[in-house]
Structures are given as structure tokens and as C-alpha cells.
Amino acid sequence: MSEWDATTYQRVSDPQVAWGRDVIGGVHLRGDETLLDAGCGTGRVTRLWAEAVPRGRVIAVDASHDMVREARAALADLAPRVEVRRMDLLELDVGEPVDVIVSTAVFHWVLDHEALFARLFSALAPGGRVIVQCGGAGNIARTLAATDAVAAREPYRAHLAGAPHEWEFADARTTARRLTGAGFTGVETWLHEEPADVGTVEDGARFLATVVLRLHLMRLPEHLRMPFATAVAERLLDDTGHVIVDYVRLEMRAHRPGGRGGPPGR
């Protein structure tokens, strides 16, 4: 996977932070747990999790060098209670069992969910919980249709013909089966729509280029990248002149059997 533009992501990731805040508000924590933030990005949501466990610890991991660098700088005031490590989630090994694994807007970037869930299970202490949200079935379907329509036009077609959509937008039933297969119990999975207003065409193009279209932009020469993102943004305008991204979120709650961990709950 390509590197992220962490500096721009830090500025445009308000929708992801809002989702993280909603997830945190819907779960009960004692406040002394050790949390693993799986795919911490620039650390904006990691900070919220750290506030939720004032007597605990947070281990934040991400596969992107740029994201880890940004997160370490942003969270330096919370060290050593919050530690940021560079790590691929499919090679997850934090060296100690954790009480809770949390993640927002990440797991759809991992194509092998069976392997991912097995890694999560191994990283949890008995009774530990998984509290996750990511893109699910139907996520950004309208946005991807707009992307495909623009990609089929010149001068983009020659560069983007056959460009894959490299995400795993799983449905709730499949995800529940995969979690159960990895050994989790108390599994709850569900989908909900969360359309995001990402601003004007200019703001929307910047958001799309950073978050949604970056794998497409890698295939384009530099001078075509922002024109392509702008053309996609224009197709997503609503009646007020704002760009709306049609997000669908997949929620997961489960726990590893044994121990004294709390119920998965919402």
C-alpha cells in the first residue's frame, strides 16, 4: 500500500474523528485498561481513547511511516502512557496481551479479514474486547461510481483502465461469521449509513484525494491528480453546493472468552 499524506489527513479527517467519538461514547470502560488502537492514523482518535482510560495505557499502531511520525509528534505530551509503534496489522504482535482493541475507519484497508481477526484474537487477554468501526457493504458506492465515470474519460482513461478497488467492504453477516471463526464470542455486527459533508468542491477534492482516491492518483501523472479529484467531487455535489460522501459503517463488538472482561455491548 502507498504511503499516506499524514499532514493533510490530519487536517481533513473530521468525519473519521466524529465516528471515533461516537464509538467511544457508546461503550463502557473502567478507565484502567490497556488499549490497542489498531490503525491509529495521525492520532486524533487515539487521543480520545487515551482520555477514556485515564488510569490505563494505549498502544497505537499503524503501518504507515508518515502516519506514525505524525502521531508520535501529536501525542508526545501523553508519553509514556501512550506509545506509537509502526506495525502491519497482519503481522500484529505487541508482545503483551491487551484488554481492548479499538479501531476506526481502518479494517476495510485490510483485504484478509480472517487473518486479521486471528491476529486480534491472539493480541487480546482472556475476556478482552474488540470495539471496531470500518467501511462496510455499500460503503462509498456512489462515490466509486462517480470515480469510475471520470476515470473512463480522457485524459484519465489511459492511466486508470483496470484500476482495482482495493478495499474489503464486508457485510455484517460475513463479518460475524469471520469473528466467530477466529474464536470470538458475544459477537455483534451491524451496518449504518453515515453520509459525510466534506465541504465545497475545493475542500471535497482535497478530502477525496487524501482519503478515498489516493490509489487512483498514484497511477496519474502529477498534473492530472487534482483535476481528477475535482471532477469526482463535482459529481458528488448536493443542492447546497457541498460534496457528500456516501459512507456506510460496519460496527463490530466481540470478546475473547475467559477472564473477567466486560460484555461487548454497544
Backbone as numpy.savetxt, mean C-alpha at the origin, in Angstrom:
# Nx Ny Nz CAx CAy CAz Cx Cy Cz
11.06 -4.39 -9.42 10.22 -3.20 -9.42 11.10 -1.96 -9.42
10.67 -0.90 -10.11 11.45 0.33 -10.17 11.44 1.04 -8.83
12.41 1.95 -8.67 12.44 2.78 -7.48 11.28 3.77 -7.50
10.89 4.21 -6.31 9.85 5.21 -6.15 10.47 6.59 -6.05
9.70 7.60 -6.43 10.05 8.99 -6.17 9.49 9.34 -4.79
10.27 9.05 -3.76 9.77 9.17 -2.39 9.49 10.62 -2.01
10.27 11.55 -2.52 10.06 12.96 -2.18 8.69 13.44 -2.66
8.34 13.10 -3.90 7.02 13.48 -4.41 5.92 12.68 -3.72
6.16 11.39 -3.49 5.16 10.56 -2.80 4.82 11.15 -1.44
5.82 11.65 -0.73 5.59 12.26 0.58 4.58 13.40 0.47
4.61 14.12 -0.65 3.73 15.28 -0.82 2.34 14.89 -1.30
2.22 13.81 -2.09 0.93 13.53 -2.75 0.14 12.40 -2.12
0.65 11.78 -1.07 0.05 10.54 -0.56 -1.03 10.78 0.49
-1.75 11.89 0.41 -2.83 12.14 1.37 -3.91 11.05 1.37
-4.33 10.51 0.20 -5.32 9.44 0.24 -4.83 8.23 1.03
-3.57 7.84 0.84 -3.03 6.68 1.54 -2.97 6.94 3.05
-2.63 8.16 3.42 -2.59 8.50 4.85 -3.99 8.46 5.44
-4.98 8.95 4.70 -6.37 8.92 5.19 -6.83 7.48 5.40
-6.48 6.58 4.46 -6.86 5.17 4.64 -6.19 4.60 5.89
-4.92 4.92 6.07 -4.22 4.43 7.26 -4.86 4.93 8.53
-5.25 6.20 8.56 -5.89 6.76 9.75 -7.22 6.05 10.03
-7.98 5.74 8.97 -9.25 5.03 9.15 -9.03 3.63 9.72
-8.01 2.93 9.21 -7.71 1.58 9.72 -7.34 1.64 11.20
-6.47 2.57 11.55 -6.03 2.69 12.94 -7.21 3.00 13.86
-8.11 3.85 13.39 -9.26 4.21 14.21 -10.23 3.07 14.43
-10.12 2.01 13.63 -11.07 0.90 13.74 -10.55 -0.31 14.47
-9.34 -0.24 15.07 -8.79 -1.38 15.78 -8.44 -0.98 17.21
-8.46 -1.96 18.08 -8.09 -1.73 19.49 -6.70 -2.30 19.74
-5.84 -1.47 20.30 -4.49 -1.89 20.68 -4.27 -1.54 22.15
-3.49 -2.37 22.84 -3.16 -2.08 24.24 -2.27 -0.86 24.36
-1.36 -0.71 23.38 -0.43 0.41 23.39 0.99 0.02 23.68
1.21 -1.29 24.00 2.58 -1.73 24.31 3.07 -2.79 23.33
2.37 -2.96 22.21 2.73 -4.00 21.26 3.97 -3.64 20.45
4.58 -4.68 19.88 5.59 -4.51 18.85 4.90 -4.68 17.51
4.91 -3.63 16.68 4.25 -3.63 15.38 5.27 -3.73 14.27
4.89 -4.42 13.21 5.65 -4.42 11.97 4.81 -3.70 10.93
5.32 -2.60 10.39 4.66 -1.89 9.30 5.25 -2.41 8.00
4.48 -3.24 7.31 4.96 -3.95 6.12 4.72 -3.11 4.88
5.78 -2.43 4.44 5.67 -1.51 3.31 5.39 -0.11 3.82
6.35 0.48 4.50 6.12 1.72 5.25 6.13 2.96 4.37
6.60 2.86 3.13 6.68 4.05 2.30 7.53 5.12 2.95
7.05 6.36 2.92 7.81 7.48 3.48 7.62 7.65 4.98
6.81 6.78 5.60 6.68 6.80 7.04 5.55 7.65 7.59
4.71 8.22 6.72 3.62 9.06 7.22 2.63 8.25 8.05
2.24 7.07 7.56 1.31 6.23 8.32 2.04 5.54 9.46
3.31 5.23 9.28 4.10 4.62 10.36 4.06 5.50 11.60
4.15 6.80 11.43 4.09 7.71 12.57 2.75 7.58 13.31
1.67 7.42 12.58 0.36 7.25 13.21 0.31 5.95 14.01
0.88 4.88 13.45 0.92 3.62 14.20 1.78 3.76 15.45
2.87 4.49 15.35 3.72 4.69 16.53 2.96 5.42 17.62
2.11 6.37 17.24 1.28 7.07 18.22 0.26 6.14 18.86
-0.15 5.09 18.13 -1.14 4.14 18.66 -0.53 3.16 19.65
0.81 3.04 19.65 1.48 2.15 20.61 2.55 2.95 21.37
2.14 3.89 22.20 3.11 4.79 22.85 4.10 4.08 23.76
3.74 2.89 24.22 4.65 2.12 25.08 5.27 0.94 24.34
5.05 0.89 23.03 5.53 -0.23 22.23 6.63 0.18 21.27
6.84 -0.68 20.26 7.86 -0.48 19.25 7.26 -0.65 17.87
7.88 -0.03 16.88 7.48 -0.21 15.50 8.71 -0.53 14.66
8.64 -1.64 13.93 9.65 -1.97 12.93 9.02 -1.72 11.58
9.57 -0.78 10.83 9.02 -0.40 9.54 9.94 -0.90 8.43
9.38 -1.60 7.45 10.20 -2.14 6.37 9.63 -1.71 5.03
10.51 -1.55 4.06 10.11 -1.24 2.69 11.22 -1.73 1.76
10.84 -2.12 0.54 11.82 -2.63 -0.42 12.53 -1.52 -1.17
12.00 -0.31 -1.14 12.55 0.79 -1.91 13.64 1.53 -1.14
14.80 1.65 -1.76 15.88 2.43 -1.15 15.43 3.86 -0.86
14.75 4.47 -1.84 14.37 5.88 -1.71 13.33 6.05 -0.60
12.36 5.14 -0.52 11.36 5.22 0.54 12.00 5.06 1.92
12.91 4.11 2.04 13.57 3.88 3.33 14.38 5.10 3.74
15.06 5.69 2.81 15.84 6.89 3.11 14.93 8.02 3.59
13.81 8.21 2.90 12.86 9.26 3.29 12.25 8.96 4.65
11.86 7.69 4.87 11.23 7.32 6.13 12.18 7.47 7.31
13.43 7.09 7.12 14.40 7.23 8.22 14.56 8.69 8.62
14.60 9.56 7.63 14.73 10.98 7.94 13.47 11.52 8.62
12.31 11.10 8.11 11.05 11.61 8.64 10.76 11.12 10.06
11.27 9.93 10.40 10.96 9.31 11.69 12.14 9.33 12.65
13.16 10.08 12.32 14.38 10.09 13.15 14.09 10.51 14.58
13.10 11.36 14.78 12.79 11.82 16.13 12.18 10.72 17.00
11.72 9.64 16.39 11.10 8.54 17.14 12.07 7.39 17.40
13.28 7.46 16.88 14.27 6.40 17.12 14.69 6.44 18.60
15.00 5.28 19.20 15.06 3.94 18.60 13.74 3.17 18.69
12.69 3.81 19.23 11.42 3.10 19.37 10.84 2.73 18.01
11.14 3.52 17.01 10.74 3.23 15.63 12.00 3.00 14.81
12.09 1.86 14.18 13.25 1.48 13.38 12.82 1.20 11.96
13.54 1.73 10.98 13.22 1.54 9.57 14.29 0.67 8.93
13.85 -0.40 8.26 14.76 -1.32 7.60 14.35 -1.50 6.14
15.35 -1.71 5.28 15.05 -2.04 3.88 14.91 -3.56 3.77
13.76 -4.00 3.22 13.51 -5.44 3.15 12.39 -5.71 2.16
12.58 -6.73 1.33 11.54 -7.22 0.43 10.56 -8.05 1.24
9.26 -7.81 1.08 8.27 -8.53 1.89 8.27 -10.02 1.61
8.68 -10.45 0.40 8.73 -11.88 0.12 9.97 -12.53 0.72
10.84 -11.73 1.31 12.00 -12.24 2.05 11.95 -11.75 3.50
10.76 -11.48 3.99 10.57 -10.87 5.30 11.17 -11.74 6.40
12.07 -11.14 7.18 12.68 -11.81 8.32 13.19 -10.72 9.26
12.39 -10.39 10.28 12.78 -9.32 11.19 13.55 -9.84 12.40
13.74 -11.16 12.48 14.59 -11.73 13.52 13.95 -11.86 14.88
12.70 -11.46 15.01 11.99 -11.55 16.28 10.49 -11.57 15.98
9.71 -12.31 16.72 8.27 -12.31 16.46 7.65 -10.99 16.89
6.69 -10.53 16.12 6.00 -9.28 16.42 4.56 -9.58 16.82
3.94 -8.62 17.50 2.58 -8.80 17.98 1.54 -8.49 16.92
1.82 -7.51 16.07 0.86 -7.05 15.07 1.61 -6.71 13.79
1.06 -7.12 12.66 1.56 -6.69 11.36 0.50 -5.80 10.73
0.91 -4.60 10.33 0.00 -3.64 9.72 0.52 -3.27 8.34
-0.39 -2.84 7.47 0.03 -2.41 6.15 -1.11 -1.67 5.48
-0.78 -0.61 4.75 -1.77 0.16 4.01 -1.25 0.42 2.61
-2.06 0.07 1.60 -1.78 0.42 0.20 -0.48 -0.18 -0.32
-0.20 -1.43 0.07 1.07 -2.06 -0.32 0.89 -3.42 -0.97
0.08 -4.29 -0.39 0.12 -5.70 -0.76 -0.28 -5.96 -2.20
-1.00 -5.05 -2.85 -1.34 -5.26 -4.27 -0.11 -5.18 -5.17
1.00 -4.63 -4.65 2.24 -4.60 -5.41 2.99 -5.93 -5.35
2.57 -6.81 -4.46 3.21 -8.13 -4.31 2.35 -9.14 -5.07
2.90 -9.77 -6.08 2.09 -10.61 -6.96 1.81 -11.98 -6.37
2.64 -12.48 -5.47 2.48 -13.81 -4.90 1.95 -13.69 -3.47
0.63 -13.65 -3.32 0.05 -13.48 -2.00 0.19 -14.72 -1.13
0.21 -15.89 -1.72 0.41 -17.09 -0.90 1.76 -17.04 -0.20
2.81 -16.71 -0.94 4.14 -16.61 -0.34 4.20 -15.46 0.67
3.56 -14.35 0.35 3.54 -13.21 1.26 2.89 -13.57 2.59
1.73 -14.22 2.53 1.01 -14.54 3.77 1.78 -15.55 4.60
2.49 -16.46 3.94 3.32 -17.40 4.69 4.42 -16.66 5.45
5.01 -15.65 4.83 6.03 -14.84 5.50 5.45 -14.07 6.67
4.26 -13.52 6.50 3.62 -12.80 7.59 3.35 -13.72 8.78
2.85 -14.91 8.48 2.54 -15.87 9.53 3.80 -16.19 10.34
4.91 -16.40 9.64 6.16 -16.74 10.32 6.68 -15.59 11.18
6.37 -14.36 10.80 6.88 -13.20 11.52 6.08 -12.87 12.77
4.89 -13.45 12.90 4.01 -13.15 14.03 4.27 -14.05 15.22
4.16 -13.49 16.42 4.12 -14.30 17.63 2.77 -15.01 17.70
2.69 -16.16 18.40 1.39 -16.80 18.60 0.39 -15.81 19.18
-0.81 -15.78 18.58 -1.82 -14.83 18.99 -1.71 -13.49 18.30
-0.67 -13.32 17.49 -0.45 -12.04 16.81 -1.49 -11.78 15.74
-1.64 -10.52 15.39 -2.69 -10.09 14.47 -2.13 -9.50 13.18
-2.92 -9.63 12.13 -2.68 -8.97 10.85 -3.80 -7.97 10.63
-3.43 -6.71 10.35 -4.39 -5.63 10.10 -3.92 -4.93 8.83
-4.60 -5.19 7.72 -4.08 -4.79 6.41 -5.18 -4.19 5.56
-4.79 -3.19 4.76 -5.64 -2.69 3.68 -4.78 -2.52 2.43
-5.33 -2.90 1.28 -4.62 -2.71 0.02 -5.64 -2.63 -1.10
-5.18 -2.48 -2.33 -6.08 -2.47 -3.46 -6.69 -3.85 -3.69
-8.00 -3.88 -3.94 -8.69 -5.14 -4.15 -9.39 -5.21 -5.50
-10.15 -6.25 -5.70 -10.81 -6.50 -6.98 -11.60 -5.27 -7.43
-11.37 -4.84 -8.65 -12.02 -3.65 -9.18 -11.27 -2.36 -8.94
-10.16 -2.43 -8.22 -9.41 -1.22 -7.91 -8.91 -0.53 -9.18
-9.07 0.76 -9.23 -8.66 1.66 -10.33 -9.04 1.12 -11.71
-10.18 0.44 -11.82 -10.57 -0.12 -13.12 -10.81 1.00 -14.14
-11.51 2.05 -13.74 -11.75 3.18 -14.65 -10.45 3.89 -14.99
-9.58 4.02 -14.00 -8.29 4.67 -14.24 -7.44 3.88 -15.22
-7.44 2.57 -15.07 -6.67 1.73 -16.00 -7.27 1.73 -17.40
-8.61 1.83 -17.49 -9.23 1.92 -18.81 -8.82 3.22 -19.50
-8.78 4.31 -18.73 -8.32 5.59 -19.29 -6.86 5.50 -19.69
-6.05 4.83 -18.88 -4.63 4.65 -19.20 -4.46 3.87 -20.50
-5.22 2.79 -20.65 -5.11 1.98 -21.86 -5.53 2.78 -23.09
-6.57 3.61 -22.94 -7.04 4.41 -24.08 -5.98 5.39 -24.52
-5.32 6.05 -23.58 -4.25 6.99 -23.94 -3.05 6.24 -24.49
-2.73 5.10 -23.90 -1.56 4.32 -24.35 -1.72 3.82 -25.78
-2.96 3.68 -26.24 -3.20 3.19 -27.59 -3.00 4.26 -28.66
-2.79 5.52 -28.20 -2.61 6.63 -29.14 -1.13 6.89 -29.39
-0.85 7.49 -30.53 0.50 7.99 -30.77 0.66 9.32 -30.03
1.85 9.63 -29.54 3.13 8.92 -29.73 3.42 7.86 -28.68
2.41 7.47 -27.89 2.66 6.57 -26.76 2.63 5.10 -27.16
1.86 4.78 -28.20 1.59 3.38 -28.53 2.87 2.58 -28.78
3.81 3.17 -29.47 5.04 2.44 -29.81 5.83 2.03 -28.57
5.70 2.80 -27.50 6.44 2.52 -26.28 5.67 1.63 -25.30
4.33 1.69 -25.37 3.53 1.05 -24.32 2.75 -0.17 -24.81
2.90 -0.56 -26.06 2.19 -1.73 -26.56 2.57 -2.95 -25.72
1.57 -3.62 -25.19 1.80 -4.82 -24.40 2.28 -4.57 -22.99
2.24 -3.32 -22.54 2.67 -3.02 -21.17 1.76 -3.74 -20.18
2.31 -4.54 -19.27 1.47 -5.30 -18.33 0.96 -4.42 -17.20
-0.15 -4.84 -16.61 -0.63 -4.24 -15.36 -0.09 -5.12 -14.23
0.91 -4.62 -13.53 1.65 -5.45 -12.58 1.15 -5.26 -11.15
-0.10 -5.68 -10.93 -0.69 -5.63 -9.60 -1.46 -6.92 -9.34
-1.70 -7.18 -8.07 -2.58 -8.28 -7.68 -3.75 -7.67 -6.91
-4.85 -7.43 -7.63 -6.06 -6.89 -7.02 -7.00 -8.07 -6.74
-6.82 -8.68 -5.59 -7.55 -9.90 -5.26 -8.93 -9.58 -4.69
-9.83 -10.55 -4.79 -11.15 -10.38 -4.18 -11.13 -10.89 -2.75
-12.19 -10.61 -2.02 -12.23 -10.93 -0.59 -12.23 -12.44 -0.35
-12.97 -13.19 -1.16 -13.06 -14.63 -0.95 -11.72 -15.31 -1.20
-11.06 -14.94 -2.30 -9.75 -15.52 -2.60 -8.75 -15.19 -1.50
-8.79 -13.96 -1.01 -7.86 -13.55 0.04 -8.11 -14.32 1.33
-9.37 -14.52 1.68 -9.68 -15.30 2.88 -9.14 -16.72 2.75
-9.31 -17.30 1.56 -8.80 -18.67 1.35 -7.27 -18.70 1.48
-6.61 -17.71 0.93 -5.15 -17.67 1.01 -4.67 -17.48 2.45
-5.32 -16.62 3.19 -4.93 -16.41 4.60 -5.14 -17.68 5.41
-6.28 -18.33 5.20 -6.54 -19.58 5.91 -5.52 -20.64 5.53
-5.17 -20.70 4.25 -4.18 -21.66 3.80 -2.80 -21.43 4.41
-2.50 -20.18 4.76 -1.22 -19.87 5.40 -1.22 -20.18 6.89
-2.39 -20.56 7.45 -2.47 -20.92 8.86 -3.22 -19.94 9.73
-3.69 -18.82 9.16 -4.39 -17.82 9.96 -5.80 -18.29 10.32
-6.28 -17.81 11.45 -7.66 -18.06 11.86 -8.33 -16.72 12.16
-9.64 -16.78 12.44 -10.39 -15.55 12.69 -10.32 -14.61 11.51
-10.32 -15.17 10.30 -10.09 -14.38 9.10 -11.34 -13.58 8.73
-11.17 -12.30 8.49 -12.21 -11.43 7.95 -11.63 -10.66 6.77
-12.32 -10.67 5.65 -11.90 -9.91 4.48 -13.12 -9.24 3.88
-12.96 -8.02 3.39 -14.07 -7.35 2.73 -13.53 -6.24 1.84
-14.37 -5.84 0.86 -14.04 -4.78 -0.08 -14.92 -3.57 0.16
-14.39 -2.38 -0.12 -15.22 -1.17 -0.10 -14.61 -0.14 -1.04
-15.46 0.67 -1.61 -15.02 1.70 -2.54 -14.54 2.93 -1.77
-13.43 3.51 -2.24 -12.86 4.71 -1.62 -12.35 5.65 -2.72
-13.26 6.23 -3.52 -12.80 7.14 -4.56 -12.03 8.31 -3.96
-10.94 8.70 -4.63 -10.06 9.76 -4.11 -10.03 10.94 -5.07
-10.33 12.12 -4.53 -10.19 13.37 -5.27 -8.74 13.81 -5.15
-8.00 13.79 -6.26 -6.58 14.14 -6.21 -6.30 15.49 -6.86
-7.36 16.32 -6.96 -7.16 17.71 -7.33 -7.35 18.01 -8.80
-6.76 19.10 -9.22 -6.85 19.57 -10.60 -6.11 18.64 -11.54
-6.20 18.94 -12.83 -5.47 18.13 -13.81 -3.98 18.12 -13.49
-3.43 19.27 -13.16 -2.00 19.33 -12.86 -1.66 18.49 -11.63
-2.44 18.66 -10.57 -2.20 17.88 -9.35 -2.46 16.40 -9.61
-3.53 16.12 -10.33 -3.87 14.73 -10.61 -2.81 14.04 -11.45
-2.27 14.75 -12.42 -1.21 14.17 -13.26 0.01 13.84 -12.42
0.35 14.73 -11.49 1.50 14.48 -10.62 1.24 13.26 -9.73
0.03 13.17 -9.19 -0.33 12.02 -8.36 -0.26 10.73 -9.17
-0.88 10.72 -10.34 -0.90 9.52 -11.16 0.51 9.11 -11.56
1.33 10.08 -11.94 2.70 9.77 -12.35 3.49 9.14 -11.22
3.23 9.57 -10.00 4.01 9.10 -8.85 3.49 7.78 -8.31
2.18 7.60 -8.29 1.58 6.47 -7.57 1.07 5.38 -8.50
0.40 5.75 -9.58 -0.32 4.78 -10.41 0.42 4.42 -11.70
1.00 5.40 -12.34 1.51 5.21 -13.71 3.02 5.04 -13.80
3.70 4.90 -12.69 5.16 4.96 -12.75 5.76 3.83 -13.58
5.13 2.65 -13.61 5.66 1.57 -14.44 5.44 1.84 -15.92
4.34 2.55 -16.24 4.15 2.98 -17.62 5.18 4.04 -18.00
5.41 4.99 -17.10 6.32 6.09 -17.42 7.75 5.60 -17.62
8.12 4.52 -16.95 9.46 3.95 -17.15 9.71 3.59 -18.61
8.66 3.24 -19.33 8.80 2.79 -20.72 8.78 3.95 -21.71
8.47 5.14 -21.21 8.37 6.31 -22.07 9.63 7.16 -21.99
10.01 7.82 -23.08 11.09 8.80 -22.98 10.66 9.95 -22.08
11.63 10.62 -21.51 11.37 11.65 -20.50 10.37 12.70 -20.97
10.49 13.14 -22.23 9.64 14.24 -22.69 8.18 13.85 -22.88
7.88 12.55 -22.84 6.49 12.10 -23.01 5.83 11.73 -21.68
6.56 11.70 -20.61 6.02 11.16 -19.36 4.90 12.02 -18.77
5.16 13.28 -18.53 4.11 14.11 -17.95 2.97 14.39 -18.93
3.22 14.55 -20.24 2.08 14.64 -21.16 1.18 13.41 -21.10
1.78 12.22 -20.97 0.98 11.00 -20.86 0.14 11.03 -19.58
0.75 11.35 -18.44 0.02 11.40 -17.17 -1.08 12.45 -17.22
-0.81 13.56 -17.88 -1.82 14.63 -18.00 -3.00 14.17 -18.84
-2.72 13.47 -19.93 -3.80 12.97 -20.79 -4.68 11.98 -20.05
-4.08 11.13 -19.21 -4.88 10.20 -18.41 -5.71 10.98 -17.39
-5.09 11.94 -16.73 -5.81 12.74 -15.73 -7.01 13.43 -16.34
-6.88 13.93 -17.55 -7.99 14.63 -18.20 -9.19 13.72 -18.42
-8.95 12.45 -18.61 -10.05 11.49 -18.81 -10.75 11.14 -17.50
-10.17 11.54 -16.38 -10.73 11.19 -15.06 -11.38 12.38 -14.36
-11.58 13.48 -15.10 -12.17 14.67 -14.51 -13.65 14.46 -14.20
-14.09 15.01 -13.07 -15.52 15.00 -12.76 -16.11 16.36 -13.15
-17.36 16.59 -12.78 -18.04 17.81 -13.19 -17.46 19.06 -12.56
-16.71 18.91 -11.48 -16.13 20.07 -10.81 -14.72 20.38 -11.32
-14.23 19.58 -12.28 -12.90 19.81 -12.80 -11.80 19.18 -11.97
-12.16 18.22 -11.11 -11.17 17.51 -10.31 -11.00 16.09 -10.82
-9.80 15.57 -10.61 -9.47 14.21 -11.02 -9.88 13.25 -9.91
-10.67 12.25 -10.26 -11.16 11.26 -9.30 -10.57 9.89 -9.67
-9.87 9.29 -8.71 -9.31 7.95 -8.90 -10.21 6.96 -8.19
-10.62 5.93 -8.92 -11.66 5.00 -8.45 -11.05 3.85 -7.64
-10.64 4.15 -6.42 -10.01 3.15 -5.57 -11.05 2.20 -4.97
-10.69 0.93 -4.89 -11.43 -0.09 -4.14 -10.44 -0.73 -3.18
-10.80 -0.73 -1.90 -9.88 -1.23 -0.89 -10.28 -2.62 -0.41
-9.27 -3.46 -0.25 -9.43 -4.80 0.30 -8.91 -4.78 1.73
-9.77 -5.12 2.67 -9.41 -5.16 4.09 -9.18 -6.60 4.52
-8.17 -6.80 5.37 -7.85 -8.12 5.91 -7.65 -8.00 7.41
-8.29 -8.89 8.15 -8.06 -9.02 9.58 -7.94 -10.51 9.89
-6.91 -10.90 10.59 -6.70 -12.31 10.92 -5.72 -12.39 12.07
-5.59 -13.58 12.66 -4.56 -13.74 13.69 -3.94 -15.13 13.61
-2.75 -15.21 14.15 -2.05 -16.48 14.26 -2.54 -17.18 15.52
-2.92 -18.45 15.44 -3.47 -19.12 16.62 -2.45 -19.19 17.76
-3.01 -19.28 18.98 -2.18 -19.48 20.17 -1.90 -18.18 20.88
-1.35 -18.30 22.08 -0.96 -17.12 22.85 -2.14 -16.37 23.38
-1.90 -15.09 23.69 -2.93 -14.27 24.32 -3.31 -13.10 23.46
-3.06 -13.18 22.13 -3.38 -12.05 21.26 -4.86 -11.77 21.25
-5.22 -10.52 21.01 -6.61 -10.12 21.00 -7.30 -10.60 19.74
-8.63 -10.45 19.68 -9.37 -10.85 18.51 -9.04 -9.96 17.33
-9.19 -10.47 16.10 -8.83 -9.67 14.95 -9.65 -8.40 14.83
-10.98 -8.51 14.95 -11.84 -7.33 15.00 -11.64 -6.35 13.86
-12.51 -5.39 13.75 -12.41 -4.31 12.77 -12.07 -3.03 13.48
